[in-house]
C-alpha cells in the first residue's frame, strides 16, 4: 500500500470508529446480561448483576475536533488492568513492550498458537519480562501466571535481580494458573524485572498478572471487532503512557447510559486530573497537562462490559487534508556528510556556525527539528536513505557489505519518473559497485576518480552533468567538508577561533591524525580541541554558502520553482564530548541527530516540524512527490501528509541502531538507550550531552519511549510505516494485521 493510500485508509477508519458508537450491557441484535460478557471477565463473578440498558446521554455539541492519538488504534500499547493488577497478555503482539533483548531474537517465541491458546513460548528455560507498576500494584506482592508445561516441574521467579527475593512454585502438566506470593518489598513502583526459570522444560505462557486480585483463567480481551470499540469489564481498566497534546481532550462514546468510564490522567511527578466519560460526545479536558508525559487510565463501572468507540486524544480543529497540486520537475538530494544537528542554527538557535542560507530557507522550506539517521556511520545510514530500509533488512553493517540488487533504490525512482539521473559523491563508500544504484545515467566518485573534494568541486561538476537543465532531472550531491579531514575555510575559521594558534591543527585536522587521536595514539590539549572544533564549524558555514550557489544556478536556469531540494546528513560526529572523536562509536545525539530540510513549497509549506522523522522516510517522500508508486518493501513513509498537518500534534518516535547491537529511541525531549536488557533514559531537551540517566526519576517517560521502541524492535523487519504508522502512534492496520 502506498503512503498516500495508507494515510487515507487510516483516516477513513478512524472516522468510522467515531461514528460507529459503542455499547455496554444490551446492544441492538444481541441479548443482554451475562451472555455478552467476555469469558473470564464477567463482573457477575464478582457478585454484580447485569444492568438493564439506560437512556444514553448526549453531551452538548462542541466545535470541530480531530484525533491525534487513537486509543482504539493504539490498543496494543495499552497496559491491561484486572483485579487491580497489571495483566500481561503474552500471546498478544503487545507483549513486545514488556521485552528487552540484544540482537534481533527475544527470549520468547512471540504470537504462538499453543493448542488453540494464544501464547508466548520460552525459547530456553530462562526468560524475563519488564513491567511498569503503580504504587498500588506494587503493594500487592503476588505474581500469577497462566502457563502450559509439558510435564510437572518447578518454576522459579527472580524479582529485580535480587537473589534473596527468589521464589518457586510447582506447575502441573498441561495448562494451569499458578499464584506465586512474593516477599514483602519485592516489587516497586516503576519498572520491575521478572525472570522465570523453568526447572525442566520451556513453558508456553498465556498471561502474567502482577499485583491485584485473581480475575479468572481466560486471557483478557480489550477489543470488540463488531463495534470497533475498546472493551473494558466492570472494574477493569486500560492504561497508556502518552504525551498530552496542546488543548487536548480524551473522548469516547458509550451507547448505554448504565456505563461509565472513569478517566485518570497522572502526569510524571504531578497532580492527576480525573473525570468520566458517559454516553455520547463526552470528553475530559486535559489541556493543563499539555506537553507532559502522562499515564492515562480508563476504568469501567456500572455495566458488565463497557465498549468505548472513538476513544482518542483529540485537539480542536478540522482534520487536515493533503493537497498535491503539482509535481517537481527536478530533484536535488544533497547529503552533507557528518553534519550535526546542533551546529545548524535553524535547529539550535545558539549554534555557533553562521548558516544564513539555511536560516532564510525556513520561510518556505520544511525544517525537521527531530530527524534521526538509522545507523551511526556512512554505509549503514546511506543505505537507509537509498533503500528506505532499516539496518535489520539492508544489512549494510560489515566492512565489505553491499546493498542487495533486489532493493529498489533512489535513482530507480528517478528513472521511473522519466528523469535523467546524475550522482556526484565525495564519499569513497558511495559507489554503484557497493550497491548504491545501478541505473544512474552518470555517476562520479571524487575519491576514486578525482575532481576535487571541496563542496564547490562536487556541486559544480554535478551541475555541469545536467546538460539539458530544463528537462526533468534528479541530482544527488554528496559533500564531505564536515567529514574528516577538516580543512580550514575562511573567513569563518578566523571568526570562530580568532586567538593565536600554532599547534598541529592550524589549517587541518586530517583523517589520519583524528584516527590516531581516536585510538589514543596522539594526545591533544584543550587548546587543540578548541581549534579542531573551529575547523569543523568553518566547514558547516562553508557548506551553507554552497547552497546559495545551487540556488543561484537554479534561478539562472529558471527552474527554481520546479525543483525539490532535500538536504540531510548521513550522521554527525563526536567531538570529544565523551572522550571520543569521529563516528561509529556510539548512538549519542552528536551522531544520530541530523538536520533535514525539504524545499518545494507546493507540497512542503515552510516552517519547523517538531514531530520525529527518519532518513528511511526520504525515498518514499521523493517517490510521492514525483507520483511514483512506492515499493512494497520500503519501511519509511512519505512526509508530505505530515508537513501538511496530518499526524501533527503528537510526538513520533525515531530510532537509531549501533550495528544492531544497541538501539536508541527518541520522542520529543526523551531518549531511551537500550543495549540488551539494560535501558537508560536521557532528557536530551534539557541535557543534550546525555550525561545523566534519569530513568529512576522519570519512569513514565522511560515507559513512554520504551513501549514504542520495543514494539518496533520486535517487528523491525516487517514494519512498514506507510501501513502501520509510527510505533508511537500506529494506524488501525497494525492491530488488524496482528489479528487483534
C-alpha positions in Angstrom: 0.0 0.0 0.0 1.3 3.5 -0.8 2.0 6.1 1.9 -0.9 8.1 0.4 -3.5 5.3 0.4 -2.3 4.1 3.8 -2.9 7.6 5.3 -6.3 7.9 3.7 -7.3 4.5 4.8 -6.3 5.2 8.4 -8.2 8.5 8.4 -11.3 6.9 7.0 -11.2 4.0 9.5 -10.8 6.5 12.4 -13.9 8.3 11.2 -15.8 5.0 11.2 -14.8 4.5 14.8 -16.2 7.8 15.8 -19.5 7.2 14.0 -19.9 3.5 15.0 -20.9 4.1 18.6 -20.2 1.7 21.4 -22.2 -0.4 23.8 -22.3 -2.0 27.1 -24.8 -4.3 28.6 -27.5 -4.7 26.0 -26.9 -4.0 22.3 -29.1 -4.0 19.2 -29.2 -7.5 17.8 -27.8 -9.1 21.0 -29.2 -10.4 24.2 -28.4 -8.6 27.4 -26.7 -9.5 30.6 -24.1 -12.2 31.1 -24.5 -13.5 27.5 -22.5 -10.6 26.3 -19.6 -10.9 28.8 -16.1 -11.9 27.8 -15.2 -15.3 29.4 -13.1 -14.7 32.5 -14.1 -11.1 32.7 -17.7 -11.2 33.8 -18.5 -8.9 36.6 -21.3 -11.3 37.7 -18.4 -13.5 39.0 -17.7 -10.7 41.5 -21.2 -10.5 42.8 -22.5 -8.0 40.3 -25.7 -8.4 38.4 -26.3 -7.5 34.8 -27.7 -4.0 34.3 -30.6 -3.0 32.1 -29.8 -0.5 29.4 -30.5 3.1 30.4 -31.0 6.1 28.1 -27.8 7.3 26.5 -26.9 10.9 27.5 -25.7 13.1 24.7 -23.2 15.8 25.5 -23.7 19.3 24.1 -22.1 19.7 20.6 -18.6 21.1 20.5 -16.6 22.8 17.8 -14.7 20.7 15.3 -12.1 18.4 16.7 -9.9 15.7 15.3 -7.9 12.8 16.8 -4.1 13.0 17.1 -3.8 9.7 19.1 -6.4 7.0 18.7 -6.7 4.8 21.8 -8.6 2.3 19.8 -5.9 2.0 17.1 -3.2 2.0 19.7 -4.8 -0.6 21.9 -1.8 -2.9 21.7 0.1 -0.1 23.5 -2.4 -0.3 26.4 -1.5 -1.9 29.7 -4.3 -4.1 30.8 -5.6 -3.8 34.4 -7.7 -6.5 36.0 -8.4 -7.1 39.7 -6.3 -4.0 40.4 -3.2 -5.7 39.0 -1.3 -5.4 35.7 -2.1 -8.2 33.3 0.4 -9.0 30.5 -1.3 -10.9 27.6 1.7 -12.9 26.4 0.1 -14.1 23.2 -0.6 -10.6 22.0 1.7 -8.5 19.7 1.5 -6.0 22.6 3.7 -8.4 24.7 6.6 -6.9 22.8 6.6 -3.8 25.1 7.5 -6.0 28.1 10.6 -7.5 26.4 14.2 -6.5 26.4 16.8 -8.3 24.3 20.0 -7.9 22.3 20.3 -8.5 18.6 17.1 -9.5 16.8 16.0 -12.5 18.9 14.0 -12.1 22.1 14.0 -14.9 24.8 10.4 -15.6 23.7 8.8 -17.0 20.6 6.0 -14.5 20.0 2.4 -14.8 18.9 2.3 -18.6 19.2 -0.7 -20.9 18.9 -0.4 -23.3 21.8 -3.1 -25.7 21.3 -5.7 -23.1 20.5 -4.5 -20.6 23.1 -2.5 -17.5 22.1 0.8 -17.6 23.9 4.4 -16.7 24.0 6.8 -19.6 24.3 10.1 -19.6 26.2 13.0 -20.3 23.8 15.0 -21.8 26.7 14.4 -22.4 30.3 15.1 -18.8 31.2 13.1 -15.8 30.0 12.1 -12.5 31.5 9.6 -9.6 31.3 9.9 -6.0 32.3 6.7 -4.4 33.7 5.7 -0.9 34.9 3.8 -0.9 38.1 1.9 1.8 40.1 2.5 2.1 43.8 -0.8 0.3 44.4 0.0 -2.6 42.1 3.5 -3.0 43.7 2.0 -3.0 47.2 0.3 -6.4 46.5 3.3 -8.7 46.2 2.0 -11.5 44.1 2.5 -12.9 40.5 0.0 -15.1 38.8 0.9 -17.0 35.6 -1.2 -18.9 33.2 1.2 -21.4 31.6 1.3 -24.7 29.8 4.0 -27.2 30.9 4.9 -30.4 29.1 5.3 -32.1 32.5 5.1 -31.3 36.2 8.0 -29.1 37.1 9.2 -26.3 39.4 9.1 -22.7 38.2 11.4 -20.2 39.8 11.0 -16.4 39.8 13.7 -13.8 40.5 12.4 -10.2 41.0 14.5 -7.2 40.2 17.7 -9.2 40.2 17.5 -9.9 44.0 18.5 -13.5 44.8 17.1 -13.1 48.3 13.7 -12.4 46.6 13.7 -15.6 44.6 10.6 -17.8 44.9 9.4 -21.1 43.4 6.1 -22.7 42.6 5.1 -26.2 41.4 3.4 -26.4 38.0 1.2 -29.3 36.9 1.4 -30.8 33.4 -0.8 -29.0 30.8 -2.4 -25.6 31.3 -2.7 -24.3 34.8 -2.8 -21.0 36.7 -0.2 -20.6 39.4 -0.3 -18.0 42.1 3.1 -17.0 43.5 3.3 -14.9 46.7 6.4 -12.7 46.8 8.4 -11.4 49.7 7.4 -8.0 51.0 9.2 -5.3 49.1 10.0 -7.4 46.1 8.0 -5.2 43.8 8.5 -1.4 43.4 6.6 1.4 41.9 8.1 2.0 38.4 9.9 -0.6 36.3 10.3 -4.2 37.5 12.2 -7.1 36.1 10.7 -10.6 36.5 12.9 -13.5 35.4 11.3 -17.0 35.0 13.4 -20.2 35.5 11.8 -23.4 34.3 13.1 -26.4 36.1 12.9 -28.9 33.3 11.4 -27.6 30.1 10.4 -24.2 28.5 6.8 -23.1 29.0 4.0 -21.7 26.9 2.6 -18.6 28.7 -0.8 -17.1 28.1 -0.7 -14.3 30.5 1.1 -13.0 33.6 -0.6 -10.9 36.3 1.5 -8.7 38.7 -0.3 -7.4 41.8 -4.0 -7.2 42.4 -6.6 -9.9 42.9 -7.3 -13.0 40.8 -9.6 -12.4 37.8 -10.1 -15.8 36.3 -8.2 -18.0 33.8 -9.1 -16.6 30.4 -6.9 -14.1 28.6 -8.4 -10.6 28.9 -9.9 -9.2 25.7 -9.7 -5.5 25.1 -11.3 -5.0 21.7 -14.8 -5.7 20.3 -14.4 -6.1 16.5 -18.1 -5.8 15.8 -18.4 -2.3 17.2 -14.7 -1.4 16.6 -14.6 -0.4 20.3 -12.4 -0.8 23.4 -13.8 -3.5 25.7 -13.4 -2.8 29.4 -15.2 -5.0 32.0 -16.7 -3.7 35.2 -13.8 -2.8 37.5 -11.2 -3.4 34.7 -9.1 -0.8 33.0 -6.6 0.1 30.3 -3.7 2.5 30.7 -1.4 4.2 28.1 1.7 6.3 28.6 1.1 9.4 26.4 2.1 13.0 25.8 -0.9 15.2 26.3 -1.4 17.4 23.2 -1.9 21.1 23.4 -5.6 21.8 24.2 -6.1 18.1 24.2 -9.2 16.2 25.5 -9.8 12.5 25.9 -13.0 11.5 24.2 -15.1 8.3 23.6 -18.7 7.2 23.0 -20.6 4.7 25.0 -24.0 3.5 23.8 -25.5 2.5 27.2 -26.4 5.0 29.9 -25.5 2.5 32.6 -21.9 2.5 31.6 -19.3 5.0 32.9 -15.6 5.1 32.2 -13.5 6.9 34.8 -10.6 8.8 33.4 -7.5 9.4 35.4 -4.6 11.3 33.8 -1.5 11.3 36.1 1.5 13.4 34.8 5.0 12.5 35.7 5.5 13.8 39.3 2.3 15.8 39.2 -1.3 16.0 40.3 -3.8 13.8 38.5 -6.8 15.0 36.5 -9.9 12.9 37.0 -13.2 12.9 35.1 -15.5 10.4 33.4 -16.9 9.5 30.0 -20.6 8.6 29.7 -23.0 8.4 26.8 -22.0 10.1 23.5 -19.9 13.2 23.0 -18.5 13.4 26.5 -14.9 14.5 27.0 -12.4 15.1 29.8 -10.3 18.2 29.4 -6.5 17.5 29.7 -5.2 20.8 28.4 -3.5 21.8 31.6 -1.2 18.8 31.2 -0.2 19.8 27.6 3.3 18.6 26.7 3.6 16.4 29.8 4.3 12.7 29.9 1.1 11.2 31.4 -0.3 7.9 32.5 -3.8 7.9 31.0 -6.1 5.2 32.6 -9.7 4.3 31.7 -11.6 2.2 34.3 -15.2 1.0 33.6 -18.1 0.7 36.0 -21.8 0.4 36.0 -22.1 -2.4 33.5 -20.6 -5.8 32.7 -18.7 -4.7 29.6 -18.2 -1.1 28.6 -17.5 -0.7 24.9 -15.9 2.6 24.1 -15.9 3.7 20.4 -13.8 6.5 19.0 -11.7 6.7 22.1 -8.9 9.1 21.4 -6.9 12.1 22.4 -8.4 15.0 20.3 -7.5 18.6 19.6 -9.6 21.5 18.3 -9.9 22.0 14.5 -10.9 20.0 11.5 -8.7 17.1 10.4 -6.1 18.3 7.9 -6.3 17.3 4.3 -3.5 16.6 1.9 -3.1 18.5 -1.3 -0.8 17.6 -4.2 -1.2 20.5 -6.6 2.0 19.9 -8.7 4.9 17.6 -9.0 8.5 18.8 -9.1 10.2 18.6 -12.4 13.7 18.4 -10.9 15.0 17.0 -7.6 18.3 17.6 -5.7 19.2 15.2 -2.9 22.2 16.7 -1.1 23.8 14.7 1.7 26.2 16.7 3.8 28.4 14.0 5.4 28.9 14.2 9.2 26.8 17.3 9.7 25.5 17.5 13.3 22.0 19.0 14.0 23.4 21.1 16.9 25.6 23.0 14.5 22.8 24.3 12.4 21.0 27.5 13.7 17.7 26.7 12.1 17.5 23.8 14.6 19.7 25.0 17.5 19.4 28.8 17.8 22.6 29.1 19.9 24.7 27.1 17.4 28.0 28.9 16.7 28.4 28.4 12.9 26.7 31.0 10.7 24.1 29.4 8.4 22.4 32.4 6.8 21.2 30.4 3.8 19.5 27.7 5.9 18.1 30.5 8.1 16.5 32.2 5.2 15.1 28.9 3.8 12.9 28.3 6.8 10.3 30.7 5.4 9.4 28.4 2.5 11.1 25.1 3.5 10.1 22.3 5.8 12.7 22.0 8.5 12.5 18.8 10.6 13.8 19.6 14.0 13.9 15.9 15.2 15.4 13.8 12.4 17.3 10.6 13.1 19.6 8.5 11.0 19.2 4.8 11.3 22.9 4.0 11.5 25.9 5.8 13.1 28.3 5.7 10.1 28.3 6.2 6.4 27.4 2.8 4.9 24.6 2.0 7.2 22.9 5.4 7.1 23.4 6.0 3.4 21.8 2.5 2.8 18.7 3.5 4.8 18.4 6.7 2.7 18.9 4.8 -0.6 16.6 1.9 0.1 14.1 3.1 2.8 15.0 0.1 4.9 16.1 -0.3 8.5 19.6 -1.9 9.0 18.0 -5.2 10.0 16.9 -5.6 6.4 19.6 -3.8 4.2 22.4 -5.3 6.4 25.0 -2.7 5.4 27.0 -3.3 8.5 30.1 -5.5 7.8 33.1 -3.6 6.2 32.7 -5.2 2.8 28.9 -5.3 2.6 26.9 -4.3 -0.4 23.3 -3.3 -1.0 21.4 -6.3 -2.5 20.2 -5.7 -6.0 16.7 -6.8 -5.1 16.1 -3.5 -3.2 14.6 -0.5 -5.1 17.0 2.5 -4.7 16.7 6.2 -5.2 17.9 6.5 -8.8 15.4 3.9 -9.8 12.6 6.1 -8.6 14.1 9.0 -10.6 14.2 6.8 -13.7 10.6 5.7 -13.1 9.6 9.3 -13.2 11.4 9.8 -16.5 14.3 11.8 -15.1 18.0 12.0 -16.1 19.7 10.6 -13.0 23.1 12.0 -12.1 25.2 11.4 -9.0 28.3 13.2 -7.7 29.9 11.9 -4.5 32.9 12.8 -2.3 32.5 9.7 -0.1 34.5 6.8 -1.1 31.9 4.2 0.0 29.1 5.6 -2.1 29.6 3.9 -5.4 27.4 1.8 -7.7 29.9 -1.0 -7.1 28.7 -1.1 -3.4 25.1 -1.2 -4.5 24.3 2.5 -4.3 22.3 2.4 -7.6 22.7 0.7 -10.9 20.6 2.9 -13.1 22.5 6.1 -13.0 22.9 7.9 -16.3 26.0 9.5 -14.8 27.8 8.8 -11.6 31.2 10.2 -10.5 33.0 9.5 -7.2 35.7 12.1 -6.5 37.6 9.8 -4.1 38.1 7.2 -6.8 38.2 9.2 -10.0 39.4 12.6 -8.9 37.9 16.1 -9.4 38.4 17.8 -6.1 36.9 17.2 -2.7 35.5 20.6 -1.7 31.8 21.1 -1.9 32.2 23.6 -4.8 34.1 21.0 -6.8 31.4 18.3 -6.3 28.5 20.7 -6.8 29.9 22.3 -9.9 30.6 19.0 -11.5 27.2 17.7 -10.7 25.5 20.8 -12.1 27.7 20.5 -15.2 26.4 17.0 -15.8 22.9 18.4 -16.3 23.4 19.3 -20.0 19.7 19.8 -20.5 18.8 21.7 -17.3 15.2 22.4 -18.2 14.4 18.7 -18.9 13.5 16.5 -15.9 16.5 15.5 -13.9 17.5 14.1 -10.5 20.8 15.1 -9.0 22.5 13.5 -5.9 25.2 15.6 -4.3 27.4 14.1 -1.6 29.7 16.6 0.1 32.3 15.7 2.7 33.5 19.1 4.1 32.2 18.3 7.6 33.7 14.8 7.4 37.3 14.4 8.4 39.7 15.6 7.2 38.5 19.0 8.4 40.3 21.7 6.4 40.2 25.4 7.3 37.6 27.5 5.5 37.8 31.3 5.6 36.5 33.8 6.6 34.7 31.6 9.1 37.7 30.0 10.8 39.1 33.4 11.8 35.7 34.2 13.3 35.3 31.0 15.3 38.9 30.9 16.6 40.5 34.3 16.4 43.1 33.7 19.1 46.6 32.8 18.0 47.3 29.1 17.5 50.5 27.5 16.3 49.8 23.8 17.0 49.5 20.8 14.8 46.0 21.6 13.6 46.5 25.1 12.4 44.8 24.6 8.9 43.7 20.9 9.0 42.6 18.1 11.3 43.4 15.2 9.0 41.7 11.9 9.0 44.9 10.2 9.8 45.5 12.4 12.8 41.9 12.0 14.0 42.3 8.3 13.7 45.3 8.4 16.0 43.5 10.6 18.4 40.6 8.2 18.5 42.9 5.3 19.2 44.7 7.3 21.9 48.0 7.3 19.9 48.0 11.1 19.6 47.4 13.3 22.5 45.5 16.6 22.2 45.3 19.6 24.5 42.2 21.6 25.3 43.6 24.3 23.0 43.9 21.7 20.2 40.3 20.6 20.7 39.1 24.2 20.5 40.9 24.5 17.2 39.7 21.2 15.8 36.0 22.1 16.6 36.5 25.6 15.0 37.8 23.8 11.8 34.7 21.7 11.8 32.4 24.7 12.3 34.1 26.6 9.5 33.0 23.8 7.2 29.4 24.0 8.4 29.3 27.6 7.3 31.1 26.8 4.0 28.6 24.2 3.0 25.8 26.5 3.8 27.3 29.1 1.5 27.4 26.5 -1.3 23.6 26.0 -1.0 23.4 29.6 -2.2 25.4 28.6 -5.3 22.9 25.9 -6.1 20.0 28.3 -5.6 21.7 30.9 -7.9 22.2 28.3 -10.7 18.6 27.1 -10.4 17.4 30.7 -10.7 19.7 31.2 -13.7 18.2 28.2 -15.4 14.7 29.4 -14.5 13.9 26.1 -12.9 14.0 27.1 -9.2 10.2 26.9 -8.8 10.1 23.4 -10.3 12.9 22.0 -8.2 12.6 20.0 -5.0 15.6 20.2 -2.7 16.3 17.7 0.1 19.2 18.4 2.4 20.2 15.9 5.1 23.2 14.4 6.8 24.1 10.7 6.9 25.3 11.1 10.6 27.0 13.5 12.8 30.4 13.4 14.5 31.6 13.1 18.1 33.9 15.8 19.1 35.4 14.8 22.5 32.1 15.2 24.4 32.5 11.7 25.8 36.2 11.2 25.1 35.7 10.1 21.5 36.1 11.8 18.2 34.7 10.6 14.8 31.7 8.3 14.2 30.7 4.7 14.6 31.4 4.6 18.3 28.0 5.3 19.8 24.5 6.4 19.1 24.6 9.6 21.0 22.8 12.7 19.7 26.0 14.0 18.3 26.0 11.1 15.8 22.4 10.2 15.1 20.6 13.6 15.3 20.9 15.4 12.0 19.5 18.4 10.1 16.9 17.6 7.5 15.2 20.2 5.1 12.9 19.8 2.2 12.2 22.7 -0.1 9.3 22.6 -2.6 6.6 25.0 -1.4 3.7 23.5 -3.5 4.0 20.3 -1.4 6.0 21.4 1.7 4.8 24.6 3.4 7.6 26.4 5.2 8.2 26.0 8.9 9.6 23.8 11.6 8.3 20.3 12.1 8.9 19.0 15.6 7.4 15.5 15.1 10.2 12.9 14.7 11.2 11.7 11.2 13.8 9.3 10.0 16.0 9.1 6.9 14.1 6.0 5.8 11.3 8.4 5.0 13.3 10.3 2.4 12.9 7.8 -0.5 9.1 7.4 -0.1 8.8 11.2 0.2 10.6 11.7 -3.1 8.5 9.0 -4.8 5.3 10.5 -3.5 6.3 14.0 -4.8 7.1 12.5 -8.2 3.9 10.4 -8.3 5.9 7.1 -8.4 4.3 4.1 -6.8 6.1 3.2 -3.6 7.9 -0.2 -3.4 6.2 -2.7 -1.1 9.4 -3.3 0.8 10.0 0.3 1.8 9.8 0.8 5.6 9.6 4.6 5.7 6.7 6.8 4.8 6.1 9.9 2.7 6.4 13.1 4.8 4.0 15.1 2.6 1.0 14.4 4.8 2.9 15.2 8.0 4.2 18.5 6.7 0.7 19.4 5.6 -0.7 18.7 9.0 -1.8 15.0 9.1 -0.4 13.5 12.2 0.8 16.7 13.7 0.4 17.5 17.3 1.7 14.2 18.8 5.3 13.2 19.0 6.7 10.4 16.8 9.4 8.0 17.8 12.7 7.9 15.9 15.1 5.0 16.1 18.8 4.6 15.5 20.9 1.5 15.5 24.5 0.8 16.5 25.3 -2.2 14.3 22.1 -3.8 15.6 23.8 -4.4 18.9 22.3 -1.3 20.6 19.4 0.9 19.8 18.1 4.4 20.7 14.6 5.7 20.5 13.6 9.3 20.9 10.2 11.0 21.4 10.4 14.8 21.8 12.9 15.5 24.6 13.1 11.9 25.8 15.6 9.4 24.6 16.0 5.8 25.6 19.2 3.9 25.1 18.8 0.2 25.0 21.5 -2.4 24.9 20.5 -6.0 25.7 18.3 -5.9 28.8 19.6 -2.6 30.0 17.8 0.7 29.4 18.8 4.3 30.1 16.8 7.5 29.8 18.1 10.9 28.9 16.3 14.2 28.8 18.1 15.4 25.7 15.9 18.5 25.6 17.4 19.8 28.8 20.8 18.0 28.6 21.9 17.2 25.0 25.2 15.9 26.4 23.4 12.8 27.7 25.4 12.6 30.9 22.6 11.9 33.4 20.5 8.7 33.3 17.1 9.9 34.7 15.3 6.5 34.3 14.8 6.1 38.0 13.3 9.6 38.4 11.2 9.6 35.2 9.7 6.1 34.9 6.7 7.3 32.9 9.0 8.9 30.3 11.0 5.7 30.2 7.9 3.7 29.6 6.5 6.2 27.0 9.5 5.7 24.7 10.2 2.1 25.6 6.7 0.9 24.7 7.2 2.3 21.2 10.8 1.2 20.8 10.2 -2.4 21.8 7.1 -2.6 19.6 9.3 -1.7 16.7 12.2 -3.8 17.8 10.1 -7.0 17.9 8.6 -6.2 14.5 11.5 -4.3 12.9 12.0 -6.5 9.8 8.2 -6.3 8.9 7.5 -2.7 9.9 6.0 -0.6 7.1 5.2 2.9 8.3 3.1 3.6 5.2 0.7 0.9 6.5 1.3 0.6 10.3 2.2 4.2 11.1 4.8 5.3 13.6 5.4 2.8 16.5 4.5 5.6 18.9 1.1 6.2 17.2 0.1 3.3 15.0 -2.7 3.1 12.4 -5.7 0.9 12.6 -4.0 -1.6 10.3 -1.4 -2.6 12.8 -3.6 -4.4 15.3 -5.8 -5.6 12.5 -2.8 -7.2 10.7 -1.9 -8.8 14.0 -5.3 -10.4 14.2 -6.2 -8.3 17.3 
